[in-house]
Amino acid sequence: MMDTKIVNGVRVELSAEEKAALEAERAAAATAPPTAKQVIAERDRRIDEGTTINVPGIGNIPTSGSPVVQADLTSLAQAAQIAIAAGNPEAMFPFRDRTGTTHALTPEQVVSLFMSGVNWLASVRAAAWALMDADPIPADFTDDQHWP
């Protein structure tokens, strides 16, 4: 970051006092305790990044937790439940994972994927709540030890 400012349209060097104040501000920001807003950003990053879910009969499926994927899985789960209720357990549902691989899932596998995803999302949210309730929030709140 440059230690200059614009005065009357001209870039000038900061005075010694301004530089000292800027350094103090930077040091305070670097040592300030984490905030709930930062925890929420980390939670959202982890949800978007997703997880890998083991689906019986298929194996590991890497998924994103993005809102679009959540909506897709919700729709697939509803359709799978309709197929189960209609006595059509052989129906196949395509699901494209985060790596671009398309999996053909039975209704039971769709429900398994969906429920595992719901449980994972709940555990990520619970971890974020626990961090935000901590006083103070741990400085290493982004460390994997705090997250599922």
C-alpha positions in Angstrom: 0.0 0.0 0.0 1.4 3.4 -0.9 1.9 6.0 1.8 0.6 8.9 -0.2 -2.5 10.9 -0.5 -4.1 13.1 -3.1 -4.2 16.8 -2.4 -5.8 19.2 -5.0 -5.4 16.4 -7.6 -1.7 15.8 -6.9 -0.3 12.7 -5.2 1.9 13.8 -2.2 3.8 11.9 0.5 2.2 11.5 3.9 3.8 13.5 6.7 5.7 11.7 9.4 2.7 12.1 11.7 0.3 10.7 9.1 2.6 7.8 8.4 2.8 7.0 12.1 -1.0 7.2 12.4 -1.4 4.9 9.4 1.0 2.4 10.8 -0.8 2.4 14.2 -4.1 1.8 12.4 -2.6 -1.1 10.4 -1.2 -2.6 13.6 -4.5 -2.3 15.4 -6.3 -3.9 12.5 -3.8 -6.8 12.4 -4.3 -7.5 16.1 -8.0 -6.8 16.4 -10.0 -9.8 17.5 -12.0 -11.6 14.7 -15.6 -10.5 14.2 -18.8 -12.4 13.6 -18.8 -10.9 10.1 -15.5 -12.6 9.4 -16.8 -15.9 10.8 -19.9 -15.6 8.6 -17.6 -15.0 5.6 -15.6 -18.1 6.4 -18.8 -20.2 6.9 -20.1 -19.0 3.5 -16.7 -19.8 1.9 -16.7 -23.3 3.3 -20.3 -23.9 2.3 -19.6 -22.8 -1.3 -16.5 -25.0 -1.4 -18.6 -27.9 -0.3 -17.8 -31.4 0.9 -17.6 -35.0 -0.2 -20.5 -37.2 0.6 -20.4 -41.0 0.5 -23.5 -42.3 -1.2 -24.2 -46.0 -0.8 -23.7 -47.9 -4.0 -22.0 -45.0 -5.7 -19.1 -43.9 -3.4 -17.8 -40.4 -2.8 -19.6 -37.5 -4.5 -17.9 -34.1 -4.2 -20.6 -31.5 -3.9 -20.8 -27.7 -3.5 -23.0 -26.2 -1.0 -23.9 -23.2 -3.1 -27.5 -22.0 -3.2 -27.9 -23.3 -6.7 -26.7 -26.8 -5.8 -28.9 -26.7 -2.6 -31.9 -25.9 -4.8 -31.1 -28.6 -7.3 -30.7 -31.2 -4.6 -34.0 -30.1 -3.0 -35.8 -30.6 -6.3 -34.1 -33.9 -6.9 -35.0 -35.1 -3.4 -38.7 -34.2 -3.9 -38.7 -36.0 -7.3 -37.0 -39.0 -5.7 -39.6 -39.1 -2.9 -42.4 -39.0 -5.5 -40.8 -41.9 -7.4 -40.5 -43.9 -4.2 -44.1 -43.2 -3.2 -45.2 -44.2 -6.8 -43.4 -47.5 -6.4 -40.7 -46.6 -9.0 -37.4 -47.3 -7.1 -35.7 -48.0 -10.4 -36.0 -44.4 -11.6 -32.7 -42.7 -12.3 -31.8 -39.1 -11.5 -28.7 -37.4 -12.9 -26.6 -35.3 -10.6 -23.5 -33.4 -11.7 -20.9 -33.1 -9.0 -18.5 -30.2 -8.3 -15.9 -31.9 -10.5 -18.2 -32.1 -13.5 -18.9 -35.8 -13.2 -22.5 -36.8 -13.8 -23.8 -39.6 -11.5 -27.0 -41.6 -12.2 -28.7 -42.0 -8.8 -31.6 -44.1 -7.7 -34.3 -42.4 -5.6 -32.8 -43.8 -2.4 -29.4 -42.6 -3.4 -30.7 -39.1 -4.1 -32.4 -39.0 -0.7 -29.1 -40.2 0.9 -27.1 -37.5 -0.8 -29.7 -34.8 0.1 -29.9 -35.8 3.8 -26.2 -36.0 4.1 -25.9 -32.6 2.6 -28.5 -31.1 4.9 -26.7 -32.6 7.9 -23.3 -31.3 6.7 -24.8 -27.8 6.2 -26.3 -27.9 9.7 -22.9 -28.9 11.2 -21.2 -26.0 9.4 -23.8 -23.5 10.6 -23.5 -24.9 14.2 -19.7 -24.5 14.0 -20.1 -20.9 13.0 -22.6 -20.2 15.8 -20.2 -21.7 18.3 -17.4 -19.5 17.0 -19.6 -16.4 17.1 -20.7 -17.2 20.6 -17.1 -17.6 21.8 -15.7 -14.6 23.8 -13.4 -13.8 22.2 -13.7 -15.5 18.8 -10.5 -17.6 18.4 -7.8 -15.9 16.3 -7.4 -19.1 14.3 -11.2 -19.4 13.6 -10.4 -20.3 9.9 -8.4 -23.4 11.0 -10.0 -26.7 10.1 -10.1 -27.8 13.7 -13.1 -25.5 14.3 -15.1 -26.8 11.3 -16.6 -30.1 10.2 
